[in-house]
Amino acid sequence: MLEISSLRKTYGGQGREVEAIGNITLTVADGQFACVVGPSGCGKTTLLRCLGGLLTPTSGEVRVNGQVVTGPPDGLAIVFQEYGRSLFPWLRVGENIELPLKSKGLPRAERQQIVTDSLKAVGLADAGKAYPWQLSGGMQQRVAIARAIAFQPKVMLMDEPFAAVDAQTRADLEDLVRTVWKRFGMTMLFVTHDIDEAVYLGQRVVMLSSSPTHVMENLDIDLPDDRDQLKTRSDARFVELRTHVYARIQEAKGANGQSPVPTAP
Ligand SMILES: Nc1ncnc2c1ncn2[C@@H]1O[C@H](COP(=O)(O)OP(=O)(O)OP(=O)(O)O)[C@@H](O)[C@H]1O
């Protein structure tokens, strides 16, 4: 469970203060898949960093599984956009996944089993001995997801994880994330720029306003649970939902003086 209460975050320094988050209140229930969208610079990454205990809120409170976040919380994993920077190039894929497990104090045999299972879960059963740089971008992001799964998190945060991969790989990874979420039942908060991706993946889409950032709308995604890249995306309800989200984000951009895209989606 994620509970964000009146969260405000400003960055300061050298006489210039930036209000990254104005006032966000948001709850994500256990096991829910929520996607967050909003105009560029509205504080999505800042929000995830506060949840992950990597940044201290200026005011307000963030709780993960009932505990106030004051540092990286137990049972929480984050997958970042820059897989190239999040994997250690001098460690093999299996060692990358095993590393955080060492801090859990698990015996070696158990760690190895978890590494094998996690790689299998992301379709990379044979990649354990490779180095990350020997793999494609999409495969490296699978490794980053495998590492997060291996940690058996109750909560998974994903920050634009597929922004740097090609469209076909992106579609495969989206389906992988849905499969992993269903299999492991974690609470998922997924930040994306891509409105279609948010509607395709989520049970709910949280729309953030532009600065001063607040939750503009919480939209339930009432699409069937079984999602399919072709069928779901051509479903009339999918088109309706993504059009609604698109219009709201354009509105938010307009309100902030950013020029909205002139044509309808
Ligand atoms: N370390 C920092 N120091 C100062 N300002 C920062 C810092 N990090 C982010 N900001 C500012 O805070 C605001 C929110 O940034 P953030 O990266 O959280 O937004 P975002 O919604 O994730 O952006 P995007 O959609 O473009 O990735 C921006 O104005 C940004 O310039």
The ligand as an SDF file (V2000), in Angstrom:
LIG
                    3D

 31 33  0  0  0  0  0  0  0  0999 V2000
   17.8760   18.0060   -8.4860 N   0  0  0  0  0  0  0  0  0  0  0  0
   17.1040   19.0200   -8.8910 C   0  0  0  0  0  0  0  0  0  0  0  0
   17.4320   20.2880   -8.5810 N   0  0  0  0  0  0  0  0  0  0  0  0
   16.6430   21.3300   -8.9730 C   0  0  0  0  0  0  0  0  0  0  0  0
   15.5110   21.1810   -9.6810 N   0  0  0  0  0  0  0  0  0  0  0  0
   15.1420   19.9320  -10.0170 C   0  0  0  0  0  0  0  0  0  0  0  0
   15.9160   18.7880   -9.6540 C   0  0  0  0  0  0  0  0  0  0  0  0
   15.2930   17.6690  -10.1330 N   0  0  0  0  0  0  0  0  0  0  0  0
   14.1910   18.1170  -10.7710 C   0  0  0  0  0  0  0  0  0  0  0  0
   14.0870   19.4590  -10.6990 N   0  0  0  0  0  0  0  0  0  0  0  0
   13.0150   20.2930  -11.2490 C   0  0  0  0  0  0  0  0  0  0  0  0
   11.7830   19.8470  -10.6660 O   0  0  0  0  0  0  0  0  0  0  0  0
   10.7400   19.8350  -11.6180 C   0  0  0  0  0  0  0  0  0  0  0  0
   10.1510   18.4330  -11.7230 C   0  0  0  0  0  0  0  0  0  0  0  0
   11.1360   17.5600  -12.2670 O   0  0  0  0  0  0  0  0  0  0  0  0
   10.8490   15.9920  -12.4760 P   0  0  0  0  0  0  0  0  0  0  0  0
   12.0530   15.4030  -13.1470 O   0  0  0  0  0  0  0  0  0  0  0  0
   10.4100   15.3870  -11.1930 O   0  0  0  0  0  0  0  0  0  0  0  0
    9.6030   16.0420  -13.4780 O   0  0  0  0  0  0  0  0  0  0  0  0
    9.0430   14.9330  -14.4640 P   0  0  0  0  0  0  0  0  0  0  0  0
    7.5610   15.0960  -14.4790 O   0  0  0  0  0  0  0  0  0  0  0  0
    9.5660   13.5940  -14.1070 O   0  0  0  0  0  0  0  0  0  0  0  0
    9.6720   15.4270  -15.8400 O   0  0  0  0  0  0  0  0  0  0  0  0
    9.7240   14.6780  -17.2440 P   0  0  0  0  0  0  0  0  0  0  0  0
    8.3160   14.2840  -17.5690 O   0  0  0  0  0  0  0  0  0  0  0  0
   10.2510   15.7210  -18.1970 O   0  0  0  0  0  0  0  0  0  0  0  0
   10.6380   13.4870  -17.0760 O   0  0  0  0  0  0  0  0  0  0  0  0
   11.3550   20.3560  -12.9250 C   0  0  0  0  0  0  0  0  0  0  0  0
   11.1030   21.7230  -13.0090 O   0  0  0  0  0  0  0  0  0  0  0  0
   12.8550   20.1090  -12.7350 C   0  0  0  0  0  0  0  0  0  0  0  0
   13.6080   21.0380  -13.4570 O   0  0  0  0  0  0  0  0  0  0  0  0
  1  2  1  0
  2  3  1  0
  2  7  2  0
  3  4  2  0
  4  5  1  0
  5  6  2  0
  6  7  1  0
  6 10  1  0
  7  8  1  0
  8  9  2  0
  9 10  1  0
 10 11  1  0
 11 12  1  0
 11 30  1  0
 12 13  1  0
 13 14  1  0
 13 28  1  0
 14 15  1  0
 15 16  1  0
 16 17  2  0
 16 18  1  0
 16 19  1  0
 19 20  1  0
 20 21  2  0
 20 22  1  0
 20 23  1  0
 23 24  1  0
 24 25  2  0
 24 26  1  0
 24 27  1  0
 28 29  1  0
 28 30  1  0
 30 31  1  0
M  END
$$$$
